[in-house]
Amino acid sequence: MEAIGLFFLYALVAIFLENAVFTRMLGVGRMVFLGTPKRILAHGAALTVITFFGSTLSFAANYLLYDYNVAVSLRALIYLCCLTVVYLILYLLCDRLPGKIFTPMKKLLPLSTFNCASLGALVLTTAQQHSFFSTVGFGLGTGVGYTLALLLIYTGRRRLELVTLPRAFKGMPIHLLYIGLVSLAIYGLIGHQLPT
């Protein structure tokens, strides 16, 4: 029962307090301009599945390689291999299953798998030395939090299109300012204190 509580606790922490986009700026860039909420939800679902299974594989790989004292740079490569294995399994699954859902999902899989948010979730769980359930919960929460962050950015982008802005701020600069202000709000919500 304690393991399930730990799973949900770390999922909620990853969604709201340690959001990959707002606290670490992982996955910002091309993701800001994904388009419709339907596409954002599809991308978020793919990323959530990938980080969930990728965190499971990376925990197993980290457990097996713990005695060998593998360097940090090699661990990132191992985690990238774990994500690639998940990508290949999901790609083959989407290729075998018929339907309208799986064909567009094949196009989103590379964008979701080889995203710095998915790799960042795996590296963060190792750096913080989580248990198995907290690692998997953090992986699931990272995907859900990333999806919610993209939906929030989409809503902000739609509202920013309605106002008149100076030419220097149009496009990416105003979006990065918006993301930065939301990040500061979340930073204050967590309760961090500024160094004196």
Buried (B, 14 or more C-beta within 10 A) or exposed (E): EEEEEBBBBBBBBBBBBBBBBBBBBBBBEEBBEBEEBEBBBBBBBBBBBBBBBBBBBBBEBBEEEEEEEBEEEEBBEBBBEBBBBBBEEBBEEBEEEEEEEBEEBBEBBEBBBBBBBBBBBBBBBBEEEBBBBBBBBBBBBBBBBBBBBBBBBBEBBEEBEEEEEEEEEEEEEBBBEBBEEBBEEBBEEEEEEEEE
